[in-house]
Amino acid sequence: MDLSTIQMHLDNFATTWDNWAKLFKGVVSAFTNVDNAVNFLSSKGDFADKGADTAAGWFPKTVEAAKK
């Protein structure tokens, strides 16, 4: 095995682990975003007085149009 082959294998090894790290960070980010969305949609905090904890609160114009 010559030196260029060893260098190629080391480069491939480093590149592989860099890409696995990017993939793992992307998966973690996706789960974090889903968790944040679920928490936001299930919270009643600042939006409860505006009715945003229901579908009618999210789409008030649709509800008004249905009443007409």
Buried (B, 14 or more C-beta within 10 A) or exposed (E): EEEEEEEEEEEEEEEEEEEEEEEEEEEEEEEEEEEEEEEEEEEEEEBEEEEBBEEEBBEEEEBEEEEE
